[in-house]
Amino acid sequence: MRTRHRVLAGVGTAVLTAVGLVTVPGAADAANLLTNPGFESGLTGWACSANSGSAVSSPVHGGSKALAANAAGSDIARCTQTATVKPSTAYTLSAWVRGSYVTLGVTGGTSRWVSSSGDYAQITISFTTGASQTTAEVYLSSWYGQGTYNADDVNLDGPGGGGGNDTQAPTAPGNVRVTGVSANSVSLSWDASTDNVGVTGYDVVRDGQVTSVSGTSATVGGLSASTTYRFTVRAKDAAGNASPDSAQVSATTTEGGGGDPGPRFIQAAPYVYLGWGNPPTAPEVMRPSGAKWFTMAFILAQNGCNPAWDSQRPLIGGADETFIKAVRANGGDVVPSIGGWSGNKLGPNCSSAEALAGAYQKVIDAYKLKAVDVDIENTDEFESNAVQDRILGALKIVKQRNPGIHTILTFPTLNTGPNSWGNRLIEQAKALNADIDNFTIMPFNFGGGSDMYGYTVKATEGLRAKVQSVFGYTDAQAYAHIGISGMNGNSDSGEVTTLAIWTQLRDWSNSHHIGRFTFWAVNRDRPNWDFTKVTAGFTG
C-alpha cells in the first residue's frame, strides 16, 4: 500500500539545516545579536504587525519595560527583528513571555509556544543556519483573538557577522518616493544604495511586513482601501550587512479596493488511488457522499518522460480511464495528481520545461482536463531548485496552451506554514510568471499528539501570508489561491485527525473561502464514506 509519507520537522525541530561544518559559538564570540532586546527603547529595532505592539512599564520581567502586543480577532500580533548571522552556525534563541499561545520562532525555521502563562515563562529554541544564510528573522506572536501577550529579555545568542570580513553596511536608500497607489497596493521607487562590495537587494518595511526585492522599486500589495501606510527601505549586501532605514514616506490607498478575489476555482476533491486498498467504484462513493470531484493518484514516468499511472498503467484503456468515465457519468470530474512522495517521477525524468509540458499535455489531452495537480515532494522534486523551476516552467506552458485550465501545486508544510523549499516554490512561481491557480499544503506528520486543528489552521495561515506577500493579493485573493490536503484518521507519524476535527477544518475553510479542500484518501474512508461526506460540504 502506498502511503503519503511526509518527513518534515515538527514543533521545536530546527529546519535551517546546515550543510557541511557547523560552527558552535563559544563564550568568546557569543553575544546577543538583537537590538533593544528588553524593549527599554520602545519598539526600536522591532516591527509589529498591524501596529499591535507597544512598550509598557508593567508587567516586566527585567528592566523597566516589556513588550505588550494585542492579538486581535484578525491579527496574531507578530513582532519581528532581523539579525545578521553566520552561515552553518548554531544559535540559541530565548525569551520570557506571558499570555496565551505565545510563540517564539525563527521565520522559515523552528518555533515553540506556551499555551498559557499567568506569569513570565522562558521559551528557548536552538537552530543552525544554512550554508549561505547571513540573516535570521526572529519573531514573537500569539494567535487570533487571544488578546494581549507580553515578552521581555529576548536573546539571540551566537556570533554575529554574516560572511567573510565584510562588515561595512550599504548606504541608506535615497529619495524614496511613491510612484502609484490603488485600492490595495502602493508602488515605490528609490535611488540605489552604494556598498564597498555590492548591494544584493532591498527590504521595503511596512508595519512589520517586509517585501524583499532585488531592484530599486517595489509594489506592496494586500493593503486596505482608504488607509494611510508608512514605508521605509533598507539595503543589504551579500555578507548580511543592512543599511540604516531610509527616510519614511506615507501613502494613502484609494477608495474601493475591497476583497473581491475575482474569478474563483473551488474544488472539494478527495484523493482516490486505484493502485491499492480495494479502491471503490465511482458510483458507490459518489451517490451516498455527494462527492463530485476526485483527485486521482498518481501519474508517474514510464520509460523516460512518458506519463503513466503508477509508471505502468496506460492513460487510455485501463482501470483509471474507466473510473474517470464513471465519475463523469455521475455528474463529477477529476484532477490527476502528478508526482507524489515515491516512485519514478516526470519532473526529474523530463529534460526541460518544454519536455515536461509535453508530458503533462498528454495527460490533459487523454481526458480533456479542466485542472491538473502536481504533487511535488521529496528530495528529487521538492528539494531541487532545477526540478522546481522545470515544473513551474512546464505549468506556465500548459496555461498558455490550454486557456481556462487550472493548475495546482501540492506540497509539504511545517506547522507554521511553508518551509524554505515551499517558500522558494511560491517565490519562483511569481518570478517565472507561472500563473499557478492554487497552492495546497499537506498539513500533517508534525508528530504524534499534535493539535491537528490548531496546527492545520496555523500552517494554512502561514501559507496565506506567504502567498499574499509574494503576489500582493488582498486577504480574499490569497485565501482563494490556497488549499488544504489533509489525512483522514491516522497519519504516518501517529497523529489522529478525527471526523470532528475534519468537520471543524471544513467549516474554517468555508468561512475563509479557501480554494481547495481534499484528503488522503477515499480508499481509507470506510465503511460509510464519512470524511468524503464532510469534504463534499466544502463550498469555498
Order of alpha helices (4+ residues) and beta strands (2+ residues): beta-beta-beta-beta-beta-beta-beta-beta-beta-beta-beta-beta-beta-beta-beta-beta-beta-beta-alpha-beta-beta-alpha-beta-alpha-alpha-beta-alpha-beta-alpha-beta-alpha-alpha-beta-beta-beta-alpha-beta-alpha
